[in-house]
């Protein structure tokens, strides 16, 4: 019984610490059935634990936005790319990232400051 509890805890830790790992991959990693891993994920709130651990700061969001902007710019300006390729890129990105609404804050941001921060990120 103690071994089972330890295995559950290790599997949950693995899943929560690796944001791109699926429940199926976690099951394979620990040699358990997908159904068991799925049941544990539901019962023991694996997804909630993963969300709690996400480090979503304003700097991370701006950095990610700058990276996405650069990839899209490179694809658009590459003569060999088609609009379909951009659509596929966006679909692939959305499938790997959990898109969450930003945290409501009382702060207001100046758009020109955000653009200058993005430009600074692009130049570094």
Secondary structure, DSSP 4 states (H G I P E B T S, - for coil): -HHHHHHHHHHHHHHHH-TT--HHHHHHHHT--HHHHHHHHHHTTHHHHHHHH----HHHHHHHHHHHHHHHHHHHH-TT--HHHHHHHHHHHHHHS---PPPP-S----HHHHHHHHHHHHH-
